[in-house]
């Protein structure tokens, strides 16, 4: 990673204060538009707040807009070679993506069941409480036992939660709402309504009903639903594979920084992030600043995606562009008008597989992950898109005069609260963030609605289906 690869951001060092949440100071978005000054990340090699340098201007001419770059990444995955879907046992399916709709294999519930511990009663009360019988089992009717005989009119029998309700049962009276007298009759202490505390067969869904669409991510709850619906295994899309190449001679894998060497923050972070995006990481390798070594690593990879960190600019040891040219790759995105992360790129290799080049700065790399890698992996893995949404921002956010900004935020009372420590080399903000707010050129004022990129582990639900896709009563 060279100096050209290290973007300058005038927030670096300025926001060295204790609080995480704050409004950025000084000029308004209108001031920025009028003067052309950048209150966000400036072009590498230019002074803070200055206009773009000449070489940066040439790069800007070919840079894609942020929205266009994401669209290209999503489309490029559609024609890539993919392996067929495969059936996976439930205990191995977590995090996979459904390759077909999940249809119920049985009614849920499969028979009328008791919703409470209590008494199954037939007809109006009071009821003659049946003594324990071998046919009923010790303690009455228990869950998991064979079907019970019909319940005669005017009688009651103990029943457990989840047990099959006998034919001719009128209702279930909860234990705490019933008493028996000295003659062995059961009395209800509250009015009894026909069908109360009975879960009728097919209350949740009928056999054949679609429970989830193809493209839904298999969560723990989905595993439970699939098991309840009769599945032992699921047909899932193959997870795309990724080789991660961490570039840079200046990186340490342990210990404290010293003598111009810095800790590698991306190696430990990128692979888990990719797994959260639905990929299987084959390997994370550190590659020296050597063009031949990088060429071999790129061309010998069998992964669906090669992801590099650093080396995407134009410095003396930034080898990604020359290696791609030598490998006969097609550049699909060569720079994006976004801060941080503008030197990111996307290429299609001669094999039909892809390479995403991330900048070397940590937050800039996160920007590249969510701009290019996430939509590409989503398409390759057959994942349904998260519904897009916007939310009002609480504080003023300064913008770049030309480029989109991605700013870490947290949700607070329905608003996006921008976080400090949002420079391209910083991780302190993103470490506590719920996502990235998409700030248009010129910035945003308090109350402006901004597009939101949730982080894959954010609390917001992964809503992959509309209400019409579920089975509701």
TORKOL-4160 file (C-alpha; in steps of 0.2 Angstrom, whole numbers, padded with zeros to 4 digits, m for minus):
473
<pt num="1" X="0000" Y="0000" Z="0000"/>
<pt num="2" X="0008" Y="0016" Z="m0006"/>
<pt num="3" X="0005" Y="0035" Z="m0001"/>
<pt num="4" X="m0006" Y="0036" Z="m0017"/>
<pt num="5" X="m0017" Y="0022" Z="m0010"/>
<pt num="6" X="m0019" Y="0031" Z="0007"/>
<pt num="7" X="m0033" Y="0043" Z="0005"/>
<pt num="8" X="m0032" Y="0060" Z="0014"/>
<pt num="9" X="m0048" Y="0064" Z="0025"/>
<pt num="10" X="m0048" Y="0080" Z="0034"/>
<pt num="11" X="m0057" Y="0072" Z="0048"/>
<pt num="12" X="m0041" Y="0062" Z="0052"/>
<pt num="13" X="m0035" Y="0069" Z="0069"/>
<pt num="14" X="m0047" Y="0083" Z="0069"/>
<pt num="15" X="m0061" Y="0073" Z="0079"/>
<pt num="16" X="m0049" Y="0067" Z="0092"/>
<pt num="17" X="m0061" Y="0069" Z="0106"/>
<pt num="18" X="m0069" Y="0057" Z="0119"/>
<pt num="19" X="m0087" Y="0056" Z="0112"/>
<pt num="20" X="m0092" Y="0045" Z="0098"/>
<pt num="21" X="m0107" Y="0055" Z="0092"/>
<pt num="22" X="m0106" Y="0073" Z="0086"/>
<pt num="23" X="m0110" Y="0085" Z="0073"/>
<pt num="24" X="m0096" Y="0090" Z="0061"/>
<pt num="25" X="m0091" Y="0108" Z="0063"/>
<pt num="26" X="m0089" Y="0123" Z="0051"/>
<pt num="27" X="m0096" Y="0125" Z="0033"/>
<pt num="28" X="m0113" Y="0121" Z="0027"/>
<pt num="29" X="m0117" Y="0110" Z="0012"/>
<pt num="30" X="m0121" Y="0126" Z="0003"/>
<pt num="31" X="m0104" Y="0133" Z="0007"/>
<pt num="32" X="m0096" Y="0118" Z="0000"/>
<pt num="33" X="m0105" Y="0118" Z="m0016"/>
<pt num="34" X="m0102" Y="0137" Z="m0018"/>
<pt num="35" X="m0083" Y="0136" Z="m0015"/>
<pt num="36" X="m0079" Y="0119" Z="m0021"/>
<pt num="37" X="m0070" Y="0115" Z="m0005"/>
<pt num="38" X="m0071" Y="0097" Z="0002"/>
<pt num="39" X="m0076" Y="0094" Z="0020"/>
<pt num="40" X="m0075" Y="0075" Z="0017"/>
<pt num="41" X="m0060" Y="0065" Z="0010"/>
<pt num="42" X="m0049" Y="0075" Z="m0002"/>
<pt num="43" X="m0040" Y="0067" Z="m0017"/>
<pt num="44" X="m0024" Y="0058" Z="m0013"/>
<pt num="45" X="m0009" Y="0070" Z="m0015"/>
<pt num="46" X="m0020" Y="0086" Z="m0014"/>
<pt num="47" X="m0020" Y="0097" Z="0001"/>
<pt num="48" X="m0034" Y="0096" Z="0013"/>
<pt num="49" X="m0049" Y="0105" Z="0006"/>
<pt num="50" X="m0041" Y="0108" Z="m0010"/>
<pt num="51" X="m0048" Y="0104" Z="m0027"/>
<pt num="52" X="m0043" Y="0088" Z="m0036"/>
<pt num="53" X="m0025" Y="0086" Z="m0042"/>
<pt num="54" X="m0022" Y="0084" Z="m0061"/>
<pt num="55" X="m0020" Y="0065" Z="m0060"/>
<pt num="56" X="m0035" Y="0063" Z="m0049"/>
<pt num="57" X="m0045" Y="0073" Z="m0062"/>
<pt num="58" X="m0041" Y="0060" Z="m0075"/>
<pt num="59" X="m0046" Y="0046" Z="m0063"/>
<pt num="60" X="m0062" Y="0055" Z="m0059"/>
<pt num="61" X="m0066" Y="0056" Z="m0078"/>
<pt num="62" X="m0067" Y="0037" Z="m0078"/>
<pt num="63" X="m0074" Y="0034" Z="m0060"/>
<pt num="64" X="m0091" Y="0026" Z="m0059"/>
<pt num="65" X="m0105" Y="0034" Z="m0049"/>
<pt num="66" X="m0108" Y="0025" Z="m0033"/>
<pt num="67" X="m0125" Y="0019" Z="m0038"/>
<pt num="68" X="m0119" Y="0014" Z="m0055"/>
<pt num="69" X="m0104" Y="0004" Z="m0047"/>
<pt num="70" X="m0116" Y="m0006" Z="m0036"/>
<pt num="71" X="m0128" Y="m0010" Z="m0051"/>
<pt num="72" X="m0113" Y="m0016" Z="m0062"/>
<pt num="73" X="m0107" Y="m0027" Z="m0048"/>
<pt num="74" X="m0124" Y="m0035" Z="m0045"/>
<pt num="75" X="m0126" Y="m0038" Z="m0064"/>
<pt num="76" X="m0109" Y="m0045" Z="m0067"/>
<pt num="77" X="m0113" Y="m0059" Z="m0056"/>
<pt num="78" X="m0127" Y="m0065" Z="m0066"/>
<pt num="79" X="m0117" Y="m0072" Z="m0080"/>
<pt num="80" X="m0103" Y="m0080" Z="m0069"/>
<pt num="81" X="m0101" Y="m0099" Z="m0069"/>
<pt num="82" X="m0110" Y="m0106" Z="m0054"/>
<pt num="83" X="m0111" Y="m0124" Z="m0047"/>
<pt num="84" X="m0128" Y="m0133" Z="m0045"/>
<pt num="85" X="m0138" Y="m0132" Z="m0029"/>
<pt num="86" X="m0136" Y="m0145" Z="m0017"/>
<pt num="87" X="m0146" Y="m0153" Z="m0003"/>
<pt num="88" X="m0139" Y="m0149" Z="0015"/>
<pt num="89" X="m0144" Y="m0157" Z="0031"/>
<pt num="90" X="m0152" Y="m0145" Z="0043"/>
<pt num="91" X="m0138" Y="m0145" Z="0055"/>
<pt num="92" X="m0126" Y="m0139" Z="0041"/>
<pt num="93" X="m0138" Y="m0126" Z="0033"/>
<pt num="94" X="m0136" Y="m0111" Z="0044"/>
<pt num="95" X="m0131" Y="m0096" Z="0034"/>
<pt num="96" X="m0135" Y="m0104" Z="0017"/>
<pt num="97" X="m0148" Y="m0098" Z="0004"/>
<pt num="98" X="m0163" Y="m0107" Z="m0001"/>
<pt num="99" X="m0162" Y="m0112" Z="m0019"/>
<pt num="100" X="m0181" Y="m0116" Z="m0020"/>
<pt num="101" X="m0196" Y="m0110" Z="m0011"/>
<pt num="102" X="m0199" Y="m0118" Z="0006"/>
<pt num="103" X="m0216" Y="m0126" Z="0005"/>
<pt num="104" X="m0224" Y="m0135" Z="0020"/>
<pt num="105" X="m0224" Y="m0154" Z="0019"/>
<pt num="106" X="m0238" Y="m0155" Z="0032"/>
<pt num="107" X="m0251" Y="m0145" Z="0040"/>
<pt num="108" X="m0245" Y="m0135" Z="0055"/>
<pt num="109" X="m0250" Y="m0141" Z="0067"/>
<pt num="110" X="m0253" Y="m0158" Z="0060"/>
<pt num="111" X="m0268" Y="m0161" Z="0072"/>
<pt num="112" X="m0279" Y="m0152" Z="0085"/>
<pt num="113" X="m0268" Y="m0149" Z="0100"/>
<pt num="114" X="m0269" Y="m0142" Z="0117"/>
<pt num="115" X="m0262" Y="m0124" Z="0119"/>
<pt num="116" X="m0261" Y="m0126" Z="0138"/>
<pt num="117" X="m0260" Y="m0138" Z="0153"/>
<pt num="118" X="m0277" Y="m0141" Z="0159"/>
<pt num="119" X="m0293" Y="m0151" Z="0156"/>
<pt num="120" X="m0301" Y="m0156" Z="0140"/>
<pt num="121" X="m0320" Y="m0154" Z="0142"/>
<pt num="122" X="m0334" Y="m0160" Z="0131"/>
<pt num="123" X="m0351" Y="m0151" Z="0132"/>
<pt num="124" X="m0357" Y="m0139" Z="0145"/>
<pt num="125" X="m0351" Y="m0140" Z="0163"/>
<pt num="126" X="m0349" Y="m0145" Z="0176"/>
<pt num="127" X="m0340" Y="m0160" Z="0170"/>
<pt num="128" X="m0337" Y="m0177" Z="0177"/>
<pt num="129" X="m0318" Y="m0178" Z="0179"/>
<pt num="130" X="m0312" Y="m0194" Z="0172"/>
<pt num="131" X="m0301" Y="m0205" Z="0183"/>
<pt num="132" X="m0283" Y="m0209" Z="0177"/>
<pt num="133" X="m0285" Y="m0223" Z="0164"/>
<pt num="134" X="m0272" Y="m0234" Z="0155"/>
<pt num="135" X="m0280" Y="m0228" Z="0139"/>
<pt num="136" X="m0277" Y="m0210" Z="0144"/>
<pt num="137" X="m0260" Y="m0213" Z="0152"/>
<pt num="138" X="m0254" Y="m0208" Z="0169"/>
<pt num="139" X="m0258" Y="m0190" Z="0172"/>
<pt num="140" X="m0271" Y="m0189" Z="0158"/>
<pt num="141" X="m0267" Y="m0186" Z="0139"/>
<pt num="142" X="m0249" Y="m0182" Z="0137"/>
<pt num="143" X="m0240" Y="m0174" Z="0122"/>
<pt num="144" X="m0232" Y="m0187" Z="0110"/>
<pt num="145" X="m0245" Y="m0201" Z="0114"/>
<pt num="146" X="m0256" Y="m0210" Z="0102"/>
<pt num="147" X="m0273" Y="m0203" Z="0098"/>
<pt num="148" X="m0285" Y="m0203" Z="0112"/>
<pt num="149" X="m0303" Y="m0210" Z="0112"/>
<pt num="150" X="m0317" Y="m0198" Z="0109"/>
<pt num="151" X="m0322" Y="m0188" Z="0125"/>
<pt num="152" X="m0340" Y="m0192" Z="0130"/>
<pt num="153" X="m0352" Y="m0178" Z="0133"/>
<pt num="154" X="m0351" Y="m0170" Z="0151"/>
<pt num="155" X="m0334" Y="m0177" Z="0155"/>
<pt num="156" X="m0317" Y="m0169" Z="0157"/>
<pt num="157" X="m0299" Y="m0177" Z="0156"/>
<pt num="158" X="m0282" Y="m0169" Z="0161"/>
<pt num="159" X="m0272" Y="m0164" Z="0146"/>
<pt num="160" X="m0254" Y="m0157" Z="0143"/>
<pt num="161" X="m0248" Y="m0143" Z="0132"/>
<pt num="162" X="m0245" Y="m0150" Z="0115"/>
<pt num="163" X="m0255" Y="m0166" Z="0117"/>
<pt num="164" X="m0268" Y="m0171" Z="0104"/>
<pt num="165" X="m0285" Y="m0166" Z="0108"/>
<pt num="166" X="m0298" Y="m0180" Z="0109"/>
<pt num="167" X="m0312" Y="m0180" Z="0096"/>
<pt num="168" X="m0328" Y="m0172" Z="0102"/>
<pt num="169" X="m0318" Y="m0160" Z="0114"/>
<pt num="170" X="m0327" Y="m0143" Z="0116"/>
<pt num="171" X="m0313" Y="m0133" Z="0124"/>
<pt num="172" X="m0298" Y="m0134" Z="0135"/>
<pt num="173" X="m0300" Y="m0126" Z="0153"/>
<pt num="174" X="m0283" Y="m0120" Z="0160"/>
<pt num="175" X="m0278" Y="m0129" Z="0176"/>
<pt num="176" X="m0278" Y="m0112" Z="0185"/>
<pt num="177" X="m0296" Y="m0108" Z="0180"/>
<pt num="178" X="m0303" Y="m0124" Z="0186"/>
<pt num="179" X="m0307" Y="m0133" Z="0202"/>
<pt num="180" X="m0315" Y="m0150" Z="0207"/>
<pt num="181" X="m0328" Y="m0153" Z="0220"/>
<pt num="182" X="m0330" Y="m0167" Z="0233"/>
<pt num="183" X="m0341" Y="m0177" Z="0220"/>
<pt num="184" X="m0327" Y="m0177" Z="0207"/>
<pt num="185" X="m0335" Y="m0164" Z="0196"/>
<pt num="186" X="m0324" Y="m0151" Z="0187"/>
<pt num="187" X="m0330" Y="m0133" Z="0188"/>
<pt num="188" X="m0324" Y="m0118" Z="0177"/>
<pt num="189" X="m0321" Y="m0102" Z="0186"/>
<pt num="190" X="m0322" Y="m0092" Z="0170"/>
<pt num="191" X="m0333" Y="m0093" Z="0155"/>
<pt num="192" X="m0329" Y="m0107" Z="0143"/>
<pt num="193" X="m0329" Y="m0103" Z="0124"/>
<pt num="194" X="m0330" Y="m0116" Z="0111"/>
<pt num="195" X="m0313" Y="m0120" Z="0104"/>
<pt num="196" X="m0303" Y="m0110" Z="0118"/>
<pt num="197" X="m0285" Y="m0115" Z="0121"/>
<pt num="198" X="m0286" Y="m0127" Z="0106"/>
<pt num="199" X="m0273" Y="m0125" Z="0092"/>
<pt num="200" X="m0283" Y="m0131" Z="0077"/>
<pt num="201" X="m0275" Y="m0142" Z="0063"/>
<pt num="202" X="m0267" Y="m0131" Z="0050"/>
<pt num="203" X="m0269" Y="m0115" Z="0060"/>
<pt num="204" X="m0252" Y="m0109" Z="0054"/>
<pt num="205" X="m0252" Y="m0116" Z="0037"/>
<pt num="206" X="m0258" Y="m0131" Z="0026"/>
<pt num="207" X="m0247" Y="m0143" Z="0017"/>
<pt num="208" X="m0241" Y="m0136" Z="0001"/>
<pt num="209" X="m0242" Y="m0118" Z="0007"/>
<pt num="210" X="m0226" Y="m0108" Z="0003"/>
<pt num="211" X="m0217" Y="m0103" Z="0019"/>
<pt num="212" X="m0202" Y="m0094" Z="0012"/>
<pt num="213" X="m0196" Y="m0089" Z="m0006"/>
<pt num="214" X="m0181" Y="m0095" Z="m0014"/>
<pt num="215" X="m0166" Y="m0083" Z="m0010"/>
<pt num="216" X="m0171" Y="m0082" Z="0009"/>
<pt num="217" X="m0156" Y="m0084" Z="0020"/>
<pt num="218" X="m0157" Y="m0099" Z="0032"/>
<pt num="219" X="m0157" Y="m0092" Z="0050"/>
<pt num="220" X="m0159" Y="m0101" Z="0066"/>
<pt num="221" X="m0178" Y="m0097" Z="0065"/>
<pt num="222" X="m0179" Y="m0104" Z="0047"/>
<pt num="223" X="m0171" Y="m0120" Z="0053"/>
<pt num="224" X="m0184" Y="m0122" Z="0066"/>
<pt num="225" X="m0198" Y="m0118" Z="0054"/>
<pt num="226" X="m0191" Y="m0131" Z="0041"/>
<pt num="227" X="m0190" Y="m0144" Z="0054"/>
<pt num="228" X="m0208" Y="m0141" Z="0060"/>
<pt num="229" X="m0213" Y="m0141" Z="0042"/>
<pt num="230" X="m0206" Y="m0159" Z="0039"/>
<pt num="231" X="m0189" Y="m0156" Z="0032"/>
<pt num="232" X="m0173" Y="m0166" Z="0036"/>
<pt num="233" X="m0162" Y="m0156" Z="0023"/>
<pt num="234" X="m0164" Y="m0141" Z="0012"/>
<pt num="235" X="m0159" Y="m0137" Z="m0006"/>
<pt num="236" X="m0147" Y="m0123" Z="m0005"/>
<pt num="237" X="m0137" Y="m0112" Z="m0017"/>
<pt num="238" X="m0118" Y="m0115" Z="m0017"/>
<pt num="239" X="m0110" Y="m0102" Z="m0007"/>
<pt num="240" X="m0098" Y="m0092" Z="m0018"/>
<pt num="241" X="m0079" Y="m0095" Z="m0014"/>
<pt num="242" X="m0067" Y="m0081" Z="m0011"/>
<pt num="243" X="m0048" Y="m0080" Z="m0010"/>
<pt num="244" X="m0042" Y="m0065" Z="0000"/>
<pt num="245" X="m0025" Y="m0057" Z="m0005"/>
<pt num="246" X="m0018" Y="m0045" Z="0008"/>
<pt num="247" X="m0005" Y="m0034" Z="m0001"/>
<pt num="248" X="0009" Y="m0024" Z="0007"/>
<pt num="249" X="0027" Y="m0026" Z="0014"/>
<pt num="250" X="0023" Y="m0014" Z="0028"/>
<pt num="251" X="0011" Y="m0025" Z="0037"/>
<pt num="252" X="0013" Y="m0034" Z="0053"/>
<pt num="253" X="0003" Y="m0049" Z="0059"/>
<pt num="254" X="0007" Y="m0047" Z="0077"/>
<pt num="255" X="0014" Y="m0036" Z="0090"/>
<pt num="256" X="0015" Y="m0017" Z="0090"/>
<pt num="257" X="0019" Y="m0005" Z="0076"/>
<pt num="258" X="0037" Y="m0001" Z="0074"/>
<pt num="259" X="0050" Y="0006" Z="0062"/>
<pt num="260" X="0037" Y="0011" Z="0049"/>
<pt num="261" X="0028" Y="m0006" Z="0050"/>
<pt num="262" X="0010" Y="m0006" Z="0054"/>
<pt num="263" X="m0002" Y="m0019" Z="0060"/>
<pt num="264" X="m0013" Y="m0028" Z="0047"/>
<pt num="265" X="m0031" Y="m0023" Z="0051"/>
<pt num="266" X="m0039" Y="m0030" Z="0035"/>
<pt num="267" X="m0033" Y="m0048" Z="0036"/>
<pt num="268" X="m0042" Y="m0052" Z="0052"/>
<pt num="269" X="m0057" Y="m0042" Z="0047"/>
<pt num="270" X="m0061" Y="m0046" Z="0029"/>
<pt num="271" X="m0063" Y="m0065" Z="0030"/>
<pt num="272" X="m0076" Y="m0064" Z="0043"/>
<pt num="273" X="m0085" Y="m0050" Z="0035"/>
<pt num="274" X="m0086" Y="m0060" Z="0018"/>
<pt num="275" X="m0093" Y="m0075" Z="0028"/>
<pt num="276" X="m0106" Y="m0064" Z="0035"/>
<pt num="277" X="m0110" Y="m0059" Z="0017"/>
<pt num="278" X="m0113" Y="m0077" Z="0012"/>
<pt num="279" X="m0096" Y="m0082" Z="0005"/>
<pt num="280" X="m0085" Y="m0096" Z="0009"/>
<pt num="281" X="m0067" Y="m0090" Z="0011"/>
<pt num="282" X="m0054" Y="m0102" Z="0005"/>
<pt num="283" X="m0039" Y="m0093" Z="0011"/>
<pt num="284" X="m0032" Y="m0077" Z="0017"/>
<pt num="285" X="m0014" Y="m0075" Z="0010"/>
<pt num="286" X="m0002" Y="m0061" Z="0012"/>
<pt num="287" X="0007" Y="m0056" Z="m0004"/>
<pt num="288" X="0023" Y="m0046" Z="m0005"/>
<pt num="289" X="0023" Y="m0030" Z="m0015"/>
<pt num="290" X="0029" Y="m0040" Z="m0030"/>
<pt num="291" X="0020" Y="m0040" Z="m0047"/>
<pt num="292" X="0025" Y="m0058" Z="m0051"/>
<pt num="293" X="0019" Y="m0065" Z="m0035"/>
<pt num="294" X="0003" Y="m0056" Z="m0037"/>
<pt num="295" X="0000" Y="m0062" Z="m0054"/>
<pt num="296" X="0003" Y="m0080" Z="m0049"/>
<pt num="297" X="m0009" Y="m0078" Z="m0034"/>
<pt num="298" X="m0023" Y="m0070" Z="m0045"/>
<pt num="299" X="m0021" Y="m0082" Z="m0060"/>
<pt num="300" X="m0019" Y="m0098" Z="m0050"/>
<pt num="301" X="m0034" Y="m0095" Z="m0039"/>
<pt num="302" X="m0050" Y="m0106" Z="m0042"/>
<pt num="303" X="m0061" Y="m0096" Z="m0031"/>
<pt num="304" X="m0076" Y="m0087" Z="m0038"/>
<pt num="305" X="m0069" Y="m0071" Z="m0032"/>
<pt num="306" X="m0052" Y="m0065" Z="m0029"/>
<pt num="307" X="m0052" Y="m0050" Z="m0017"/>
<pt num="308" X="m0036" Y="m0039" Z="m0015"/>
<pt num="309" X="m0032" Y="m0026" Z="m0002"/>
<pt num="310" X="m0021" Y="m0011" Z="m0007"/>
<pt num="311" X="m0012" Y="m0008" Z="m0023"/>
<pt num="312" X="m0026" Y="m0001" Z="m0033"/>
<pt num="313" X="m0019" Y="0016" Z="m0035"/>
<pt num="314" X="m0004" Y="0022" Z="m0047"/>
<pt num="315" X="0011" Y="0021" Z="m0035"/>
<pt num="316" X="0027" Y="0012" Z="m0039"/>
<pt num="317" X="0022" Y="m0004" Z="m0030"/>
<pt num="318" X="0003" Y="m0003" Z="m0034"/>
<pt num="319" X="0003" Y="m0018" Z="m0045"/>
<pt num="320" X="m0016" Y="m0023" Z="m0047"/>
<pt num="321" X="m0019" Y="m0013" Z="m0063"/>
<pt num="322" X="m0003" Y="m0020" Z="m0072"/>
<pt num="323" X="m0007" Y="m0037" Z="m0066"/>
<pt num="324" X="m0025" Y="m0037" Z="m0072"/>
<pt num="325" X="m0019" Y="m0030" Z="m0089"/>
<pt num="326" X="m0006" Y="m0044" Z="m0091"/>
<pt num="327" X="m0020" Y="m0057" Z="m0086"/>
<pt num="328" X="m0031" Y="m0051" Z="m0099"/>
<pt num="329" X="m0045" Y="m0045" Z="m0087"/>
<pt num="330" X="m0059" Y="m0034" Z="m0091"/>
<pt num="331" X="m0061" Y="m0019" Z="m0080"/>
<pt num="332" X="m0079" Y="m0017" Z="m0076"/>
<pt num="333" X="m0077" Y="m0003" Z="m0063"/>
<pt num="334" X="m0061" Y="0007" Z="m0062"/>
<pt num="335" X="m0063" Y="0019" Z="m0048"/>
<pt num="336" X="m0079" Y="0025" Z="m0039"/>
<pt num="337" X="m0085" Y="0042" Z="m0035"/>
<pt num="338" X="m0086" Y="0038" Z="m0016"/>
<pt num="339" X="m0077" Y="0043" Z="m0001"/>
<pt num="340" X="m0069" Y="0034" Z="0007"/>
<pt num="341" X="m0063" Y="0021" Z="m0005"/>
<pt num="342" X="m0063" Y="0029" Z="m0023"/>
<pt num="343" X="m0048" Y="0018" Z="m0029"/>
<pt num="344" X="m0059" Y="0002" Z="m0028"/>
<pt num="345" X="m0061" Y="m0008" Z="m0044"/>
<pt num="346" X="m0070" Y="m0023" Z="m0051"/>
<pt num="347" X="m0063" Y="m0034" Z="m0065"/>
<pt num="348" X="m0069" Y="m0050" Z="m0074"/>
<pt num="349" X="m0054" Y="m0062" Z="m0076"/>
<pt num="350" X="m0051" Y="m0072" Z="m0092"/>
<pt num="351" X="m0059" Y="m0087" Z="m0083"/>
<pt num="352" X="m0075" Y="m0078" Z="m0080"/>
<pt num="353" X="m0072" Y="m0076" Z="m0062"/>
<pt num="354" X="m0071" Y="m0059" Z="m0054"/>
<pt num="355" X="m0058" Y="m0049" Z="m0044"/>
<pt num="356" X="m0063" Y="m0035" Z="m0032"/>
<pt num="357" X="m0048" Y="m0023" Z="m0028"/>
<pt num="358" X="m0051" Y="m0014" Z="m0011"/>
<pt num="359" X="m0041" Y="0001" Z="m0006"/>
<pt num="360" X="m0028" Y="m0002" Z="0008"/>
<pt num="361" X="m0036" Y="0009" Z="0021"/>
<pt num="362" X="m0047" Y="0000" Z="0033"/>
<pt num="363" X="m0063" Y="0010" Z="0032"/>
<pt num="364" X="m0060" Y="0013" Z="0013"/>
<pt num="365" X="m0059" Y="m0006" Z="0012"/>
<pt num="366" X="m0076" Y="m0008" Z="0021"/>
<pt num="367" X="m0083" Y="0005" Z="0008"/>
<pt num="368" X="m0077" Y="m0006" Z="m0006"/>
<pt num="369" X="m0084" Y="m0022" Z="0002"/>
<pt num="370" X="m0101" Y="m0014" Z="0003"/>
<pt num="371" X="m0101" Y="m0006" Z="m0014"/>
<pt num="372" X="m0094" Y="m0019" Z="m0025"/>
<pt num="373" X="m0091" Y="m0036" Z="m0015"/>
<pt num="374" X="m0108" Y="m0037" Z="m0007"/>
<pt num="375" X="m0119" Y="m0035" Z="m0022"/>
<pt num="376" X="m0108" Y="m0046" Z="m0032"/>
<pt num="377" X="m0108" Y="m0060" Z="m0019"/>
<pt num="378" X="m0127" Y="m0058" Z="m0017"/>
<pt num="379" X="m0130" Y="m0062" Z="m0035"/>
<pt num="380" X="m0117" Y="m0076" Z="m0035"/>
<pt num="381" X="m0125" Y="m0084" Z="m0020"/>
<pt num="382" X="m0143" Y="m0082" Z="m0025"/>
<pt num="383" X="m0148" Y="m0071" Z="m0011"/>
<pt num="384" X="m0163" Y="m0060" Z="m0011"/>
<pt num="385" X="m0160" Y="m0041" Z="m0010"/>
<pt num="386" X="m0163" Y="m0032" Z="0006"/>
<pt num="387" X="m0177" Y="m0020" Z="0004"/>
<pt num="388" X="m0170" Y="m0003" Z="0002"/>
<pt num="389" X="m0175" Y="0010" Z="0014"/>
<pt num="390" X="m0171" Y="0028" Z="0020"/>
<pt num="391" X="m0170" Y="0037" Z="0037"/>
<pt num="392" X="m0168" Y="0055" Z="0043"/>
<pt num="393" X="m0151" Y="0060" Z="0049"/>
<pt num="394" X="m0150" Y="0068" Z="0066"/>
<pt num="395" X="m0135" Y="0079" Z="0063"/>
<pt num="396" X="m0128" Y="0089" Z="0049"/>
<pt num="397" X="m0116" Y="0079" Z="0038"/>
<pt num="398" X="m0104" Y="0088" Z="0027"/>
<pt num="399" X="m0102" Y="0081" Z="0010"/>
<pt num="400" X="m0089" Y="0080" Z="m0004"/>
<pt num="401" X="m0092" Y="0092" Z="m0018"/>
<pt num="402" X="m0092" Y="0079" Z="m0031"/>
<pt num="403" X="m0093" Y="0062" Z="m0023"/>
<pt num="404" X="m0105" Y="0051" Z="m0012"/>
<pt num="405" X="m0099" Y="0049" Z="0006"/>
<pt num="406" X="m0102" Y="0033" Z="0016"/>
<pt num="407" X="m0103" Y="0038" Z="0035"/>
<pt num="408" X="m0104" Y="0026" Z="0049"/>
<pt num="409" X="m0120" Y="0029" Z="0060"/>
<pt num="410" X="m0131" Y="0021" Z="0074"/>
<pt num="411" X="m0150" Y="0021" Z="0074"/>
<pt num="412" X="m0157" Y="0031" Z="0088"/>
<pt num="413" X="m0176" Y="0034" Z="0090"/>
<pt num="414" X="m0179" Y="0032" Z="0071"/>
<pt num="415" X="m0165" Y="0043" Z="0066"/>
<pt num="416" X="m0147" Y="0041" Z="0060"/>
<pt num="417" X="m0134" Y="0047" Z="0071"/>
<pt num="418" X="m0117" Y="0050" Z="0062"/>
<pt num="419" X="m0102" Y="0044" Z="0071"/>
<pt num="420" X="m0085" Y="0052" Z="0073"/>
<pt num="421" X="m0069" Y="0043" Z="0068"/>
<pt num="422" X="m0075" Y="0041" Z="0050"/>
<pt num="423" X="m0058" Y="0044" Z="0041"/>
<pt num="424" X="m0053" Y="0032" Z="0028"/>
<pt num="425" X="m0039" Y="0024" Z="0040"/>
<pt num="426" X="m0051" Y="0023" Z="0055"/>
<pt num="427" X="m0061" Y="0008" Z="0062"/>
<pt num="428" X="m0067" Y="0016" Z="0078"/>
<pt num="429" X="m0083" Y="0022" Z="0071"/>
<pt num="430" X="m0087" Y="0007" Z="0061"/>
<pt num="431" X="m0084" Y="m0004" Z="0075"/>
<pt num="432" X="m0099" Y="0002" Z="0085"/>
<pt num="433" X="m0110" Y="0007" Z="0069"/>
<pt num="434" X="m0126" Y="m0001" Z="0063"/>
<pt num="435" X="m0122" Y="0004" Z="0045"/>
<pt num="436" X="m0116" Y="0017" Z="0033"/>
<pt num="437" X="m0127" Y="0032" Z="0028"/>
<pt num="438" X="m0126" Y="0036" Z="0010"/>
<pt num="439" X="m0122" Y="0055" Z="0009"/>
<pt num="440" X="m0125" Y="0064" Z="m0008"/>
<pt num="441" X="m0112" Y="0076" Z="m0014"/>
<pt num="442" X="m0114" Y="0092" Z="m0005"/>
<pt num="443" X="m0119" Y="0084" Z="0011"/>
<pt num="444" X="m0135" Y="0083" Z="0021"/>
<pt num="445" X="m0144" Y="0094" Z="0034"/>
<pt num="446" X="m0153" Y="0088" Z="0050"/>
<pt num="447" X="m0169" Y="0079" Z="0045"/>
<pt num="448" X="m0164" Y="0074" Z="0027"/>
<pt num="449" X="m0168" Y="0057" Z="0022"/>
<pt num="450" X="m0153" Y="0046" Z="0018"/>
<pt num="451" X="m0151" Y="0029" Z="0010"/>
<pt num="452" X="m0145" Y="0016" Z="0022"/>
<pt num="453" X="m0133" Y="0002" Z="0021"/>
<pt num="454" X="m0135" Y="m0010" Z="0036"/>
<pt num="455" X="m0120" Y="m0020" Z="0041"/>
<pt num="456" X="m0124" Y="m0039" Z="0039"/>
<pt num="457" X="m0125" Y="m0041" Z="0058"/>
<pt num="458" X="m0136" Y="m0026" Z="0062"/>
<pt num="459" X="m0152" Y="m0029" Z="0072"/>
<pt num="460" X="m0163" Y="m0024" Z="0057"/>
<pt num="461" X="m0171" Y="m0040" Z="0051"/>
<pt num="462" X="m0166" Y="m0047" Z="0034"/>
<pt num="463" X="m0183" Y="m0045" Z="0026"/>
<pt num="464" X="m0183" Y="m0056" Z="0011"/>
<pt num="465" X="m0201" Y="m0059" Z="0008"/>
<pt num="466" X="m0217" Y="m0048" Z="0008"/>
<pt num="467" X="m0232" Y="m0052" Z="0019"/>
<pt num="468" X="m0240" Y="m0061" Z="0004"/>
<pt num="469" X="m0226" Y="m0074" Z="0004"/>
<pt num="470" X="m0230" Y="m0080" Z="0021"/>
<pt num="471" X="m0244" Y="m0091" Z="0028"/>
<pt num="472" X="m0254" Y="m0081" Z="0040"/>
<pt num="473" X="m0271" Y="m0084" Z="0050"/>
